[in-house]
Amino acid sequence: MKEMTLNVQGMSCGHCVNSIEGNVGSLNGVDNVQVHLSEGKVGVTFDPNKVDLEKITEEIEDQGYDVA
């Protein structure tokens, strides 16, 4: 498993948290997703053999947020 912390802009409420955690968490190979709203960060633990960071980033951006 690999752990990454992403800087995500545009998150402002509980809906943002649920949207990101739900959608990224449903990707095959993602073990854990935790949104840190006040810090503008998303921590993700994933199996790089099943899903890559680009796919995770794409999923967050598809929800309307910017990954810096």
Buried (B, 14 or more C-beta within 10 A) or exposed (E): EBEEEBEBEEBEEEEBBEBBBEBBBEBEBBBEBBBEBEEBBBBBEBEEEEBEBEBBBEBBEEBEBEBE
